[in-house]
Amino acid sequence: MYAIEANKLTKSFGKGFLAVKGISFSVEEGEVFGMLGPNGAGKTTTIRMIITLTKPTSGTISLLGVDAVKHPGQIRQMIGYVPQAVSVDGDLTAYENLLIYSKLFHVERSLRKKRIDEALEYMDLSDRTNDLVKHYSGGMMRRLEIAQSLVNRPKVLFLDEPSIGLDPNSKRQGWKYVKNLNREFGVTIFITTHDMLEADELCDRIAIMNRGDIAIMGSPTELKNSVGGDMIIAKTSAQPANILLPRELGFIVSSDNSEIRIQTPIAAELALPRIMEYFSKTGATIDSISISKPNLDDVFTKYARGNLKEDQEGMFSEARVARRSFQRHSG
């Protein structure tokens, strides 16, 4: 049984505008699954259908074998959700925020304090239990939001842009907690992110959406391999026209004056000694040589056909505005 299973999932708005175009995918229990894509690709609409905030136009979606359309109440008791926008109340303490959440999810009165204390301790917030949240840092607020989502012991946790707007140290701390949740408790985690390093660090598999459809799906390694082989960049006295590399070592994709870029179908570390030996036999000298490996930025650019930098800046701006708004209303 899959943790999440979507089959020909479609959502249309207005006069036939298809936000999601019949996508099918599944998420294994205990998996960390990432969904990437530019703004407007359909990620948010897909998540909203999964967590029962909107109904699909057609197709099916189920969580742990439960039909999300037919049994939305049951689904909501099984999941945790941390939205991109700030979802905690700054005028309340951490404990009070989690208490309200536990009541909304019908956690039994006798279990509430134990659940809240455990969630706060797990996210290293026990020493700030009775502090007003408006005095928290951005990273602490994000940890509190995750703690809040754990009160009902979710089987599937949804994280929407979990670290956007955070400083590098807070971001890495957040990754640590997400990994621990998955490894120690087997929680299935569904992440949307524009941070390619975050996706590479956390996700077992990734789906890249573009214009309402899934362009490609696979492990980070599989996606990077789909872009092409490793690149070897050599500065040499040789003329590209005089170089005929053996096919098994790769081919020249570009040259600029003395710099030659060679794409190799095998690991660059294995090809490099043989390429250097080949250059030596031809009498060419190598002034310098370096290796460039495909990354998820390359994958995103190829399959999402978007400008990753502009997309990240836009998302960062949205997060920054949300947190400034939070500070104004809670200060």
Sequence and secondary structure as in RCSB ss.txt:
>XXXX:A:sequence
MYAIEANKLTKSFGKGFLAVKGISFSVEEGEVFGMLGPNGAGKTTTIRMIITLTKPTSGTISLLGVDAVKHPGQI
RQMIGYVPQAVSVDGDLTAYENLLIYSKLFHVERSLRKKRIDEALEYMDLSDRTNDLVKHYSGGMMRRLEIAQSL
VNRPKVLFLDEPSIGLDPNSKRQGWKYVKNLNREFGVTIFITTHDMLEADELCDRIAIMNRGDIAIMGSPTELKN
SVGGDMIIAKTSAQPANILLPRELGFIVSSDNSEIRIQTPIAAELALPRIMEYFSKTGATIDSISISKPNLDDVF
TKYARGNLKEDQEGMFSEARVARRSFQRHSG
>XXXX:A:secstr
  SEEEEEEEEEETTTEEEEEEEEEEE TT EEEEE  TTSSHHHHHHHHTTSS  SEEEEEETTEETTT HHHH
HHHEEEE SS  S TTSBHHHHHHHHHHHTT  HHHHHHHHHHHHHHTT GGGTTSBGGGS HHHHHHHHHHHHH
TT  SEEEEESTTTT  HHHHHHHHHHHHHHHHHH  EEEEE S HHHHHHH SEEEEEETTEEEEEE HHHHHH
HH  EEEEEEESS GGG    GGG EEEEEETTEEEEEESS HHHHHHHHHHHHHHTT  EEEEEEE   HHHHH
HHHH S HHHHHHHHHHHHHHHHHHHHHHH 
